[in-house]
Amino acid sequence: MRKSSAPCVAFETGQVWQLADSKLEIGLVGKTLVHYKHYKGLALRPPTQLSSKISLEKFLSTHEAALLTKAPQLPAAGKGRGIRPAAAKPVKAAKASAKPVARK
């Protein structure tokens, strides 16, 4: 019989985890996979890595990671300051030329 283990931590976009000598920032979170960036040392742009939720949870628990920041809460729809679409400008009709263009 196979054990099903549910992750004890719900990964969310924007979380930052502190490890002993590095940081790990959660990117996109899917149904079973997580995109993350592992900042080691003074790396400015580490590659985005892809891992399953279970293996990332095991990695964080073996390295005794601590959650620094939780994911930012987005305002509800219709509240707050959103970006408004630009007003549509009227399109000018092109002038028709008096002479048709002859093609050879």
C-alpha positions in Angstrom: 0.0 0.0 0.0 1.3 3.4 -1.0 1.4 6.3 1.5 0.0 9.6 0.3 1.7 12.5 1.9 0.3 16.0 1.8 2.8 18.8 2.0 2.7 20.5 5.4 3.6 23.9 3.8 1.4 25.4 1.1 3.8 27.0 -1.4 2.7 30.3 -2.8 4.1 32.7 -5.4 6.5 35.2 -3.8 7.5 33.3 -0.7 11.2 33.7 0.3 12.9 30.9 2.3 16.1 31.5 4.2 18.6 28.6 4.3 21.9 28.5 6.1 24.0 30.2 3.4 21.4 31.0 0.6 17.9 32.1 -0.1 15.2 30.4 -2.2 12.4 32.4 -3.8 9.2 30.6 -5.0 8.1 31.6 -8.5 5.1 29.8 -10.1 3.2 27.1 -8.2 1.3 24.5 -10.1 -0.7 21.4 -9.2 2.4 19.2 -8.6 5.4 21.4 -9.7 7.1 24.5 -8.3 9.3 27.0 -10.2 11.9 28.6 -7.9 15.2 30.5 -7.8 18.0 29.5 -5.5 20.2 32.5 -4.7 23.6 31.2 -3.6 26.2 33.7 -2.4 26.1 37.0 -4.4 24.4 35.6 -7.5 22.2 38.3 -9.0 20.3 36.2 -11.6 20.2 32.5 -10.7 18.5 30.2 -13.2 14.8 29.3 -12.6 14.6 25.7 -11.4 11.7 23.3 -11.6 10.9 20.7 -8.9 8.0 18.7 -7.5 6.4 20.0 -4.4 7.3 16.9 -2.4 11.0 17.0 -3.3 11.2 20.8 -2.6 9.6 20.3 0.8 12.1 17.6 1.6 15.0 19.9 0.5 13.7 22.7 2.7 13.3 20.5 5.7 16.7 18.9 5.4 18.4 22.3 5.1 16.2 23.7 8.0 14.8 26.5 6.0 12.8 29.3 7.6 10.0 31.3 5.8 11.0 34.9 5.6 8.2 36.5 3.7 4.8 35.2 2.9 3.2 35.8 -0.5 1.7 39.2 -0.9 -2.1 39.4 -0.6 -3.7 40.8 -3.7 -6.6 43.2 -3.3 -10.1 41.9 -4.2 -11.3 42.7 -7.8 -12.7 46.2 -8.2 -10.9 47.5 -5.1 -7.7 49.4 -5.0 -5.9 51.2 -7.8 -5.8 49.1 -10.9 -4.6 49.9 -14.4 -7.3 51.3 -16.6 -7.4 50.6 -20.3 -6.4 53.5 -22.6 -9.2 55.3 -24.2 -9.8 54.3 -27.8 -8.8 56.9 -30.4 -10.9 57.3 -33.5 -9.2 55.9 -36.6 -8.9 58.3 -39.6 -10.0 56.8 -42.9 -7.4 56.7 -45.6 -8.0 59.0 -48.5 -8.8 57.2 -51.7 -6.6 58.2 -54.6 -8.3 59.4 -57.8 -6.2 57.1 -60.1 -6.1 53.4 -59.6 -2.6 51.9 -59.5 -1.8 49.9 -62.6 0.0 46.6 -62.0 2.1 45.0 -64.7 
